[in-house]
Structures are given as structure tokens and as C-alpha cells.
Amino acid sequence: MVTPRRPAAPTLKFIDEYCQNYQDLFSQVRNYEAFKLLHLGLLSELPRKSLPKIARAVGLSNSQSLHHFLRDSTWSSQAFTQRRLQLILQLIGETEIILCIDETGD
């Protein structure tokens, strides 16, 4: 991992704490910040979660930085998925769970 020139701008404490688990997957601070802002926007009370609406909700003047993050960022979605699954397994351990899938497929 490359040491960033500046720390990422903070968002909400719980989002910062969650996203910290993935920070080393991003080589650029601006990509990590976009990752955090997308989480903030997705958890907001916006009725429709488009990039322009998320950008406005999180205080950006336009959605270009979020768009560029999704389109051009060099982070690995496979590494992210692997890390996410690893964290889930750490949290649940041997606890039995029930997985519910709704009609949206999400």
C-alpha cells in the first residue's frame, strides 16, 4: 500500500469505522473518499439513489468524482468481496444464521 499524502476526509463515525476495514484496498485517497461517500449516500434517506442525488446529499457540487471512482478506479472488487466475506465470518464465527433473499434479488 502507498502511504497517502493526506488522510481521508471524515464522514460519519460508523461509516468511517466500517470503511477503515477496506482502506488498504485503495491506492489513492480520493478513491477511498469516494468509497466512503457512496456508503454515506446509499445509507441516506434518499428515495432514489442516483449518483447525482447521492453527490448532492453528501455535499459534492457534482457527481463526477463518484462516477470516475466507479468507472476508473483500480481497486479490486474480488479483493473487496474476499475481505467482506472474511469480516462476516469473523463476526458470526460458528453462530448459525438464516439468510433471507427477497424478491428484488438484492
N, C-alpha and C positions, 0 to 999 in steps of 0.2 A: 504494500500500500504506500502511496505517495503521501508525504506529510503536507496537509493543506496550508496555504499561506495565511488563512484566516479561519476562525471557527464558523460553523454554520449558524445562521440566524435562528434564534429560538422561536418555537411556536407555543403550543400548549404543553404542559409538563408531561402528560400521559402520552402524547404523540411523540415528543422528543425521546422519552424513555423507551417506547416501543421501537422507534426507528433507529435508535442507537445500536440495536442488535444487528443492523444491516449496513451501518455506516462504512465499514471496510470494503464493501462490495462496489463502492463508488469512488472513482479516481479523481473526480472533480467536486469541489464543494457545491458549485451551483447545481449539479445533478442531484446531490444529496438533499439540498434545499428544496428542489422541485419535488423530489420523492416525498418529503415531509409535507409540503404544501398540498400535494394531491391527497394525502391521507386526511389532512385537515378539511379539505373541500368535500371529500367523499363522506366524512362523518358529520358534515354540517346539515342544517335543516333545509337545504335547497330542495325544492320539489323535483327539479330535473338537473342532473349532474353533467352538464356540458362543460368543456374546457373554458369557454368564455365566462360562464356563470361561476365556475369554481375560481377562476382567476380574480374576478371582482370580489367574491366572498372572502378571499384570503388577502385582499389588499393589493393585488397586482394591477397595473394600468392596462395590460392586455394579456392574452393567453399564449403569446409566442414562446415564452420560456418553458411553459408546460408542454406545449406542442413539440418543441425541439427536444425536450427530455424524452418524451415518448417515442419520437421518430429517430433521433440521432444518438442518444446516449449509448455508451459502450458497456454498460453493466450487463451481467449475465442473468437472464430470467431463470435459467436452470440452477445457478448458484443461489439465487434468491429463494426458489422453491425448496431446494435442499435445506437451506438454513431455516426456513419457516417450518418445515416438517421436523427438523431436529429440535427446534424450540417447543413445538407442540408435544413431541414425545417426552421432552424433559419435564414439561408441566403436568402431563397426565400420568406419566410413569406407568404403573400397572393397573391404574384405575379403569374400570370398564366404562365405556361411553356408548351413547346411542347417536348415530348420525342420521339427521333428518334432511331429506332433499325435497324442496318444494317444487311447484310446477314451473318456476322460472328457470330452473337449472342452475341458479347461482349457488 
